[in-house]
C-alpha cells in the first residue's frame, strides 16, 4: 500500500469526491434511515458546493490514485449564513467503505480540527446524520439536540445538532476577585 497523503482539494477532484460521498453515505445511512429516505437524501447530501469545496478548507486523503476520504469545514452554515467569528461548521467527513473502521475518519477529523484551530475557530458545529453521531461523539462533539435537516421542500432528514470546542478556551476563575485584591 502507498503512503497516505492528506492534501488540499482541487477542482479536478470533484467527480471523485462526489463518488466517495455517495459510496460512504449510502453504506452508513442504511443503519439509521429507511431506504426510501436514504435514496431521496443521497443526491442532495453528495453534491458538495464548489465554492466551499475549493475554498482551502477541504482536504482529501489518498494513497496513490485511491481516494480514501474527504473532510471539510466552512464559516458558512448549511443554511447559507455566515457564522459568527470563532465559529464554523463541519460540512463533510466521509471515508471510502473499504477504509471505514481503520482510523481514517479520526485522522481526517484531527487534521480538520487542526486547520480550524489555526484559523481561529473555537466552536465547530455539525448537523450530523444519526448514523454518524457515535463517531462525532467519540471525536469530541457534544450533542445539543435533535433537529430535522431540510434538504429540499420534500426531503427532511432527522439529524443531531452537535458542537465541539477547540483551541484555547477562556480560563474561568471559580471565585470572584474583588477590586484591589492580590492573587
N, C-alpha and C positions, 0 to 999 in steps of 0.2 A: 504494500500500500504506500502511496505517496504521502509526504508530509502534509498536514492540514495547514492551509493558509487562510487567514481571515483578512479580507481586503474590502475597500470601498466598492459599492455597486456602480456599474457603468451602464449606459443605455443599451449596449449590446446584450446585457444580461436579462432584459425584460421578459422575453419568452421563457427562459429557463426558470426565472423566479415565479412566473405565473404557473408553470407546470409543477414546480416544487410545492407552492402553496396549495394547489388543488390536490395533489397526492397526499400531502401531510394532513391537511384539514379533513379530507374525505375519510381517511383512516381513523383519525382521532375523534371526529364528531359522531361517528356511529355509536359510540358508547354512551352518549349523552342526549341525543336528539332522535326523534322519529325520522325514518328515511325520507319521507316527503319534505320535511322541513330542511334536512341536510341538502337534498337536491335543489331546493329553491334558494338556499342561502349560499351555497358554494360559489356560484358565478359572481355573486356580489362581494364575497369575502376575499376572493382570489384575484381581484382586479386592483392591484396597487395603483395609487395615484402617482403618475410620473413626476410631478413637481415635488412630491415628498420623497419618492424613491431615489431620485438623483440629486438630492439636496445636501449630500455629505453626511447624513445621519443614518444611513443603512449600510450594513456590512453583509458580505457573503462569505460563507465558509466553503472551501473547495479542497479537493485532493486531486491533483492532476486536472483532468477535464470533468470530474464528477462534482456536481453541486451538492453539498451536504446540508446546508442550512442557510437561513437568512434571518436577520434581526434588524429592527429599525425603530426609531423614536422620532417624535416631532413636537414642536411647540405649537402646533395646530391641533386642536381637539378633533375627534372623529366627527364632530358636528360642524366643523369648519371655522370655529372661533379660535382666535389667538389665546394661548394660555397666559395666565398672569406670570410675571417674572419669577424665575426659580421653579417653575412647574412645567411638566411635559407629559406626553402620552406615549406609552409603548404602542406602536402601531402594528407591527407584525413580529412574530417569532415562530419560525417553522423549521422543522428538521425532516430531511428525507426519511421515508419509512424505514429503510434499511439501517439508518443511523439512530433511530429513536431508542432511548433506553441505554445509550452508550456514553452519556455525558456531553454530547454535542450541544444540547439545549442549555445546559448550565454554562458551558464555555461561551456560547453566544450571549447569554444574559450577562455574564460577568464583563464581557467586552462592551456590551451596550451600556451597562451601568457606569463603567469607567469613562466612556465617551460622554455620557450625560453629565457626570460629575465634573469633568474638565470644562464643560460648557456652562457650569454654574447651576445646573438643575439640582434642586434639593428634594423635590417630591415628584416621583414618577407614577403616573396614574395608568390604569389599564381597565378597559371594558373587556372582560375576559370571558370567552365561551366557557360554559360549565365544565366541559371535558378538561380544560386547562387549569382549573382552579387548584388542584393538588400541586401541579408544577409551580405555579406562581406563588402559592403559599410556601412551598419548600425553598423558593429562591428569595424570600424576604418580603413578599407582598402581604398586606393585611386586608381582610375582607371588610368592605364598608357597607355593603348591602347588595341585594339582588335588584336587577333592572331588566328592562326589555330594550334590546338594541334594535332600533328600527332601521332595517337595511333598505327598505323600499316601502311604498304605501301598502304593499301586500305581504311583506315578509318582516316579521319581528322575531328576534332570537332571544330567549331567556339567557341572561348573562350575569356576571358578577362585576360589581364596581370594586376595584382594588387599588391600593396605594402602597408604594414603598418609599420610605425616607432614605435619602442617600446623601453622602457628603457630610461636611461638618454640620453639626446640629447645635443650636444655642444651648449654653450651659444654664441650667435653672438652679437658682440659689434656694435651698429649702427654707431658709429663714429670712425674713425681711431685714434689710440693713438700714439702720437709722442714719440720718444725716450726721456727719461728724464722727461716725463710728470707725474704728480701725479693724482691719481684718487680721 
